[in-house]
């Protein structure tokens, strides 16, 4: 057992409910919750702000090495990220930042730097960490590993509903195509491809409610002690 409890990893493609499920699990256990995609978006924002070409691996790496991350747990279990002392907040979710993030995340050396920063954040345990390579690369020694999956069609429906609730009228076929394209890119990249970790508990969320997924995960975690 680590100093503060278990390290619980949650991997899987976008749209499977990793963030909502991970946060709920962390709240139940009194743990912190970290969505590691935020670190890649933070790097992307800094690259965009500095007008560095995202395909320039050397400059991206140098910037990644300079970034200072600190995390402060909030009442809802989320570990609020400070980057060089600043909370970037909505800046992380600008469309331009998202586009840059998908490019900088392909640089193996920069990924390695962010991976080490993630390990530092979670090494004492008491954390639920979600992403795409947590159980395979960041914490292959995590005490409990989950891999959430769902069909591309179901994930496209969820995204369409989410956008409609935000007042947007999206094109389902376009959303589905983007999801399938991202799945292929994530699972075929040379650096840390998306796949279930060895020993991961796989949960297909296609026909399950969030509550059912959380209940199933907590039952499995209870076997390890928290």
Short mmCIF file of the C-alpha atoms (twelve columns), coordinates in Angstrom:
data_MODEL
# 
_entry.id   MODEL 
# 
loop_
_atom_site.group_PDB 
_atom_site.id 
_atom_site.type_symbol 
_atom_site.label_atom_id 
_atom_site.label_alt_id 
_atom_site.label_comp_id 
_atom_site.label_asym_id 
_atom_site.label_seq_id 
_atom_site.Cartn_x 
_atom_site.Cartn_y 
_atom_site.Cartn_z 
_atom_site.pdbx_PDB_model_num 
ATOM 1   C CA . UNK A 1   0.000   0.000  0.000   1 
ATOM 2   C CA . UNK A 2   1.262   3.459  -0.883  1 
ATOM 3   C CA . UNK A 3   1.336   6.347  1.576   1 
ATOM 4   C CA . UNK A 4   -2.121  7.714  0.682   1 
ATOM 5   C CA . UNK A 5   -3.859  4.626  -0.755  1 
ATOM 6   C CA . UNK A 6   -4.210  3.015  -4.165  1 
ATOM 7   C CA . UNK A 7   -3.375  4.230  -7.631  1 
ATOM 8   C CA . UNK A 8   -6.418  3.530  -9.809  1 
ATOM 9   C CA . UNK A 9   -5.959  3.895  -13.565 1 
ATOM 10  C CA . UNK A 10  -8.801  4.379  -16.029 1 
ATOM 11  C CA . UNK A 11  -7.956  4.148  -19.721 1 
ATOM 12  C CA . UNK A 12  -10.051 4.019  -22.853 1 
ATOM 13  C CA . UNK A 13  -11.092 6.041  -25.884 1 
ATOM 14  C CA . UNK A 14  -12.967 9.342  -25.740 1 
ATOM 15  C CA . UNK A 15  -16.664 9.184  -24.981 1 
ATOM 16  C CA . UNK A 16  -16.650 6.138  -22.713 1 
ATOM 17  C CA . UNK A 17  -17.297 8.123  -19.540 1 
ATOM 18  C CA . UNK A 18  -13.786 7.979  -18.059 1 
ATOM 19  C CA . UNK A 19  -13.905 11.441 -16.496 1 
ATOM 20  C CA . UNK A 20  -17.386 11.260 -14.969 1 
ATOM 21  C CA . UNK A 21  -16.817 7.724  -13.703 1 
ATOM 22  C CA . UNK A 22  -13.325 8.495  -12.425 1 
ATOM 23  C CA . UNK A 23  -14.462 11.575 -10.544 1 
ATOM 24  C CA . UNK A 24  -17.365 9.654  -8.965  1 
ATOM 25  C CA . UNK A 25  -15.030 6.861  -7.836  1 
ATOM 26  C CA . UNK A 26  -12.573 9.372  -6.370  1 
ATOM 27  C CA . UNK A 27  -15.360 11.111 -4.451  1 
ATOM 28  C CA . UNK A 28  -16.569 7.803  -3.012  1 
ATOM 29  C CA . UNK A 29  -13.058 6.842  -1.882  1 
ATOM 30  C CA . UNK A 30  -11.927 10.279 -0.712  1 
ATOM 31  C CA . UNK A 31  -9.206  10.260 -3.387  1 
ATOM 32  C CA . UNK A 32  -8.026  12.911 -5.825  1 
ATOM 33  C CA . UNK A 33  -8.990  12.724 -9.496  1 
ATOM 34  C CA . UNK A 34  -6.729  13.728 -12.386 1 
ATOM 35  C CA . UNK A 35  -7.638  13.784 -16.062 1 
ATOM 36  C CA . UNK A 36  -4.225  13.538 -17.695 1 
ATOM 37  C CA . UNK A 37  -5.413  14.973 -20.997 1 
ATOM 38  C CA . UNK A 38  -5.307  18.339 -19.227 1 
ATOM 39  C CA . UNK A 39  -1.491  18.163 -19.106 1 
ATOM 40  C CA . UNK A 40  -1.306  17.650 -22.864 1 
ATOM 41  C CA . UNK A 41  -3.689  20.533 -23.385 1 
ATOM 42  C CA . UNK A 42  -1.593  22.691 -21.069 1 
ATOM 43  C CA . UNK A 43  1.505   21.919 -23.123 1 
ATOM 44  C CA . UNK A 44  -0.470  22.600 -26.299 1 
ATOM 45  C CA . UNK A 45  -1.676  25.952 -24.969 1 
ATOM 46  C CA . UNK A 46  1.872   27.002 -24.097 1 
ATOM 47  C CA . UNK A 47  3.088   25.872 -27.537 1 
ATOM 48  C CA . UNK A 48  0.260   27.825 -29.193 1 
ATOM 49  C CA . UNK A 49  0.895   30.889 -27.009 1 
ATOM 50  C CA . UNK A 50  4.620   30.848 -27.811 1 
ATOM 51  C CA . UNK A 51  3.863   30.402 -31.535 1 
ATOM 52  C CA . UNK A 52  6.011   27.267 -31.651 1 
ATOM 53  C CA . UNK A 53  5.284   25.002 -34.644 1 
ATOM 54  C CA . UNK A 54  3.640   21.937 -33.003 1 
ATOM 55  C CA . UNK A 55  5.518   19.641 -35.369 1 
ATOM 56  C CA . UNK A 56  8.881   20.950 -34.084 1 
ATOM 57  C CA . UNK A 57  9.726   18.181 -31.635 1 
ATOM 58  C CA . UNK A 58  12.835  19.843 -30.190 1 
ATOM 59  C CA . UNK A 59  11.097  23.110 -29.292 1 
ATOM 60  C CA . UNK A 60  8.048   21.281 -27.923 1 
ATOM 61  C CA . UNK A 61  10.315  19.113 -25.755 1 
ATOM 62  C CA . UNK A 62  12.239  22.109 -24.419 1 
ATOM 63  C CA . UNK A 63  9.003   23.850 -23.472 1 
ATOM 64  C CA . UNK A 64  7.616   20.701 -21.826 1 
ATOM 65  C CA . UNK A 65  10.756  20.427 -19.693 1 
ATOM 66  C CA . UNK A 66  10.318  24.010 -18.453 1 
ATOM 67  C CA . UNK A 67  6.682   23.661 -17.380 1 
ATOM 68  C CA . UNK A 68  5.961   23.483 -13.648 1 
ATOM 69  C CA . UNK A 69  2.787   21.641 -12.635 1 
ATOM 70  C CA . UNK A 70  1.178   21.729 -9.199  1 
ATOM 71  C CA . UNK A 71  -2.148  20.152 -8.233  1 
ATOM 72  C CA . UNK A 72  -4.615  21.189 -5.541  1 
ATOM 73  C CA . UNK A 73  -7.459  18.866 -4.599  1 
ATOM 74  C CA . UNK A 74  -10.913 20.451 -4.763  1 
ATOM 75  C CA . UNK A 75  -14.058 19.500 -2.766  1 
ATOM 76  C CA . UNK A 76  -15.355 17.539 -5.786  1 
ATOM 77  C CA . UNK A 77  -12.132 15.414 -5.802  1 
ATOM 78  C CA . UNK A 78  -10.713 17.058 -8.931  1 
ATOM 79  C CA . UNK A 79  -7.027  17.960 -8.736  1 
ATOM 80  C CA . UNK A 80  -6.985  21.543 -10.014 1 
ATOM 81  C CA . UNK A 81  -3.921  22.063 -12.171 1 
ATOM 82  C CA . UNK A 82  -1.670  25.097 -11.906 1 
ATOM 83  C CA . UNK A 83  0.780   25.568 -14.765 1 
ATOM 84  C CA . UNK A 84  3.684   27.836 -13.880 1 
ATOM 85  C CA . UNK A 85  1.455   29.121 -11.084 1 
ATOM 86  C CA . UNK A 86  -1.500  29.857 -13.393 1 
ATOM 87  C CA . UNK A 87  -4.881  28.135 -13.666 1 
ATOM 88  C CA . UNK A 88  -5.505  27.973 -17.406 1 
ATOM 89  C CA . UNK A 89  -9.163  26.945 -17.094 1 
ATOM 90  C CA . UNK A 90  -11.212 27.562 -20.279 1 
ATOM 91  C CA . UNK A 91  -8.053  28.325 -22.258 1 
ATOM 92  C CA . UNK A 92  -7.355  24.578 -22.285 1 
ATOM 93  C CA . UNK A 93  -10.506 23.900 -24.270 1 
ATOM 94  C CA . UNK A 94  -10.084 26.385 -27.109 1 
ATOM 95  C CA . UNK A 95  -10.458 24.673 -30.484 1 
ATOM 96  C CA . UNK A 96  -6.962  25.760 -31.570 1 
ATOM 97  C CA . UNK A 97  -5.506  24.235 -28.407 1 
ATOM 98  C CA . UNK A 98  -7.269  20.937 -29.097 1 
ATOM 99  C CA . UNK A 99  -5.801  20.819 -32.579 1 
ATOM 100 C CA . UNK A 100 -2.301  21.519 -31.274 1 
ATOM 101 C CA . UNK A 101 -2.712  18.946 -28.475 1 
ATOM 102 C CA . UNK A 102 -3.301  16.136 -30.968 1 
ATOM 103 C CA . UNK A 103 0.007   17.062 -32.634 1 
ATOM 104 C CA . UNK A 104 2.257   17.631 -29.614 1 
ATOM 105 C CA . UNK A 105 1.073   14.365 -28.045 1 
ATOM 106 C CA . UNK A 106 2.729   12.446 -30.899 1 
ATOM 107 C CA . UNK A 107 6.226   13.548 -29.807 1 
ATOM 108 C CA . UNK A 108 7.717   10.640 -27.862 1 
ATOM 109 C CA . UNK A 109 10.214  12.740 -25.882 1 
ATOM 110 C CA . UNK A 110 7.617   15.313 -24.824 1 
ATOM 111 C CA . UNK A 111 5.234   12.507 -23.807 1 
ATOM 112 C CA . UNK A 112 7.995   11.061 -21.618 1 
ATOM 113 C CA . UNK A 113 8.408   14.394 -19.820 1 
ATOM 114 C CA . UNK A 114 4.669   14.682 -19.126 1 
ATOM 115 C CA . UNK A 115 4.529   11.028 -18.091 1 
ATOM 116 C CA . UNK A 116 7.119   11.709 -15.386 1 
ATOM 117 C CA . UNK A 117 5.129   14.717 -14.151 1 
ATOM 118 C CA . UNK A 118 2.017   12.504 -13.919 1 
ATOM 119 C CA . UNK A 119 3.957   9.914  -11.911 1 
ATOM 120 C CA . UNK A 120 5.121   12.590 -9.506  1 
ATOM 121 C CA . UNK A 121 1.502   13.686 -9.004  1 
ATOM 122 C CA . UNK A 122 0.269   10.175 -8.209  1 
ATOM 123 C CA . UNK A 123 3.200   8.245  -6.768  1 
ATOM 124 C CA . UNK A 124 1.919   8.389  -3.169  1 
ATOM 125 C CA . UNK A 125 -1.446  6.901  -4.172  1 
ATOM 126 C CA . UNK A 126 -4.889  8.048  -3.138  1 
ATOM 127 C CA . UNK A 127 -5.578  8.977  -6.740  1 
ATOM 128 C CA . UNK A 128 -7.813  8.023  -9.665  1 
ATOM 129 C CA . UNK A 129 -6.065  8.926  -12.908 1 
ATOM 130 C CA . UNK A 130 -7.703  8.725  -16.315 1 
ATOM 131 C CA . UNK A 131 -6.262  8.920  -19.797 1 
ATOM 132 C CA . UNK A 132 -5.158  6.674  -22.631 1 
ATOM 133 C CA . UNK A 133 -1.937  5.109  -21.357 1 
ATOM 134 C CA . UNK A 134 -2.152  5.294  -17.561 1 
ATOM 135 C CA . UNK A 135 -2.162  1.559  -16.888 1 
ATOM 136 C CA . UNK A 136 0.218   0.726  -19.728 1 
ATOM 137 C CA . UNK A 137 2.858   3.476  -19.417 1 
ATOM 138 C CA . UNK A 138 2.317   5.998  -16.616 1 
ATOM 139 C CA . UNK A 139 1.484   3.539  -13.824 1 
ATOM 140 C CA . UNK A 140 1.960   -0.033 -15.069 1 
ATOM 141 C CA . UNK A 141 2.183   -0.910 -11.354 1 
ATOM 142 C CA . UNK A 142 -1.199  0.661  -10.511 1 
ATOM 143 C CA . UNK A 143 -3.010  -1.457 -7.930  1 
ATOM 144 C CA . UNK A 144 -6.292  -1.387 -9.876  1 
ATOM 145 C CA . UNK A 145 -6.573  -0.844 -13.630 1 
ATOM 146 C CA . UNK A 146 -9.729  -0.239 -15.645 1 
ATOM 147 C CA . UNK A 147 -10.291 0.036  -19.374 1 
ATOM 148 C CA . UNK A 148 -13.635 1.539  -20.380 1 
ATOM 149 C CA . UNK A 149 -14.941 0.838  -23.852 1 
ATOM 150 C CA . UNK A 150 -18.073 1.566  -25.890 1 
ATOM 151 C CA . UNK A 151 -18.970 1.277  -29.541 1 
ATOM 152 C CA . UNK A 152 -18.063 4.216  -31.772 1 
ATOM 153 C CA . UNK A 153 -21.755 4.568  -32.630 1 
ATOM 154 C CA . UNK A 154 -22.756 4.876  -28.970 1 
ATOM 155 C CA . UNK A 155 -20.007 7.372  -28.277 1 
ATOM 156 C CA . UNK A 156 -21.093 9.436  -31.275 1 
ATOM 157 C CA . UNK A 157 -24.671 9.470  -29.941 1 
ATOM 158 C CA . UNK A 158 -23.423 10.651 -26.541 1 
ATOM 159 C CA . UNK A 159 -21.384 13.435 -28.123 1 
ATOM 160 C CA . UNK A 160 -24.320 14.551 -30.269 1 
ATOM 161 C CA . UNK A 161 -26.552 14.685 -27.196 1 
ATOM 162 C CA . UNK A 162 -23.918 16.642 -25.286 1 
ATOM 163 C CA . UNK A 163 -23.618 19.194 -28.080 1 
ATOM 164 C CA . UNK A 164 -27.388 19.475 -28.484 1 
ATOM 165 C CA . UNK A 165 -27.726 20.228 -24.774 1 
ATOM 166 C CA . UNK A 166 -25.177 22.997 -25.314 1 
ATOM 167 C CA . UNK A 167 -27.346 24.492 -28.056 1 
ATOM 168 C CA . UNK A 168 -25.391 23.096 -31.015 1 
ATOM 169 C CA . UNK A 169 -26.956 21.088 -33.847 1 
ATOM 170 C CA . UNK A 170 -24.179 18.617 -34.809 1 
ATOM 171 C CA . UNK A 171 -23.930 16.196 -37.721 1 
ATOM 172 C CA . UNK A 172 -23.978 12.620 -36.366 1 
ATOM 173 C CA . UNK A 173 -22.108 11.141 -39.346 1 
ATOM 174 C CA . UNK A 174 -19.358 13.744 -39.058 1 
ATOM 175 C CA . UNK A 175 -19.024 13.141 -35.318 1 
ATOM 176 C CA . UNK A 176 -18.856 9.368  -35.879 1 
ATOM 177 C CA . UNK A 177 -16.184 9.778  -38.558 1 
ATOM 178 C CA . UNK A 178 -14.077 11.967 -36.252 1 
ATOM 179 C CA . UNK A 179 -14.349 9.435  -33.419 1 
ATOM 180 C CA . UNK A 180 -13.338 6.541  -35.672 1 
ATOM 181 C CA . UNK A 181 -10.425 8.578  -37.037 1 
ATOM 182 C CA . UNK A 182 -9.221  9.431  -33.524 1 
ATOM 183 C CA . UNK A 183 -9.585  5.820  -32.379 1 
ATOM 184 C CA . UNK A 184 -7.411  4.668  -35.267 1 
ATOM 185 C CA . UNK A 185 -4.796  7.342  -34.625 1 
ATOM 186 C CA . UNK A 186 -4.655  6.635  -30.881 1 
ATOM 187 C CA . UNK A 187 -4.419  2.852  -31.278 1 
ATOM 188 C CA . UNK A 188 -1.833  2.929  -34.084 1 
ATOM 189 C CA . UNK A 189 0.565   5.620  -32.890 1 
ATOM 190 C CA . UNK A 190 4.144   4.521  -32.228 1 
ATOM 191 C CA . UNK A 191 4.330   6.192  -28.805 1 
ATOM 192 C CA . UNK A 192 2.045   4.701  -26.137 1 
ATOM 193 C CA . UNK A 193 -0.737  3.293  -28.353 1 
ATOM 194 C CA . UNK A 194 -4.198  3.021  -26.822 1 
ATOM 195 C CA . UNK A 195 -4.838  -0.515 -25.576 1 
ATOM 196 C CA . UNK A 196 -5.965  -2.281 -22.377 1 
ATOM 197 C CA . UNK A 197 -3.180  -2.663 -19.829 1 
ATOM 198 C CA . UNK A 198 -2.116  -6.112 -18.723 1 
ATOM 199 C CA . UNK A 199 -4.485  -7.176 -15.969 1 
ATOM 200 C CA . UNK A 200 -6.940  -4.363 -16.688 1 
ATOM 201 C CA . UNK A 201 -10.618 -4.853 -15.846 1 
ATOM 202 C CA . UNK A 202 -12.526 -4.113 -19.043 1 
ATOM 203 C CA . UNK A 203 -15.981 -2.556 -18.735 1 
ATOM 204 C CA . UNK A 204 -18.129 -2.001 -21.831 1 
ATOM 205 C CA . UNK A 205 -20.225 1.057  -21.006 1 
ATOM 206 C CA . UNK A 206 -22.355 0.950  -24.178 1 
ATOM 207 C CA . UNK A 207 -25.524 -0.210 -22.420 1 
ATOM 208 C CA . UNK A 208 -24.718 0.797  -18.839 1 
ATOM 209 C CA . UNK A 209 -25.619 3.937  -16.926 1 
ATOM 210 C CA . UNK A 210 -22.909 5.943  -15.211 1 
ATOM 211 C CA . UNK A 211 -24.179 4.699  -11.855 1 
ATOM 212 C CA . UNK A 212 -23.923 1.072  -12.978 1 
ATOM 213 C CA . UNK A 213 -20.351 1.560  -14.187 1 
ATOM 214 C CA . UNK A 214 -19.326 3.260  -10.931 1 
ATOM 215 C CA . UNK A 215 -21.004 0.546  -8.851  1 
ATOM 216 C CA . UNK A 216 -19.253 -2.192 -10.815 1 
ATOM 217 C CA . UNK A 217 -15.875 -0.459 -10.495 1 
ATOM 218 C CA . UNK A 218 -16.244 0.150  -6.750  1 
ATOM 219 C CA . UNK A 219 -17.160 -3.502 -6.181  1 
ATOM 220 C CA . UNK A 220 -13.958 -4.571 -7.917  1 
ATOM 221 C CA . UNK A 221 -11.837 -1.972 -6.079  1 
ATOM 222 C CA . UNK A 222 -13.197 -3.204 -2.738  1 
ATOM 223 C CA . UNK A 223 -11.431 -6.524 -3.299  1 
ATOM 224 C CA . UNK A 224 -8.081  -4.740 -3.097  1 
ATOM 225 C CA . UNK A 225 -8.863  -2.505 -0.127  1 
ATOM 226 C CA . UNK A 226 -8.746  1.254  -0.379  1 
# 
